Amino acid sequence: MDMVTTKTMSKQQKVEVALLMEDLERQIEAKSLILDTRGVDIN
């Protein structure tokens, strides 16, 4: 592969990974909130 392609790919991947991590954090927060409310409802 060309060095240029690899560099641009790694930059894009870093951005994509960062976005995925943010997405996962929001999902985890939402799930834990849902679990918390469910736990309260059960108790």
C-alpha positions in Angstrom: 0.0 0.0 0.0 1.1 3.6 -0.5 2.3 5.5 2.5 -0.2 8.3 1.7 -3.2 5.8 1.7 -2.1 4.2 4.9 -1.8 7.6 6.6 -5.2 8.8 5.5 -6.8 5.5 6.4 -5.3 5.6 9.9 -6.6 9.1 10.3 -10.1 8.1 9.2 -9.9 5.0 11.4 -9.0 7.1 14.4 -12.0 9.3 13.8 -14.3 6.4 13.3 -13.0 4.7 16.5 -13.5 7.9 18.4 -17.1 8.1 17.2 -17.7 4.5 17.9 -16.4 4.9 21.5 -18.6 7.9 22.0 -21.6 5.9 20.6 -20.8 3.0 22.9 -20.5 5.2 26.0 -23.9 6.7 25.3 -25.4 3.3 24.7 -23.9 2.0 28.0 -25.2 5.0 29.9 -28.7 4.6 28.4 -28.7 0.8 29.2 -27.5 1.4 32.7 -30.3 4.0 33.2 -32.9 1.6 31.8 -31.5 -1.2 34.1 -31.6 1.2 37.1 -35.3 2.1 36.5 -36.2 -1.6 35.9 -34.5 -2.5 39.1 -36.4 0.1 41.0 -39.6 -1.0 39.4 -39.0 -4.7 40.4 -38.1 -3.7 44.0 
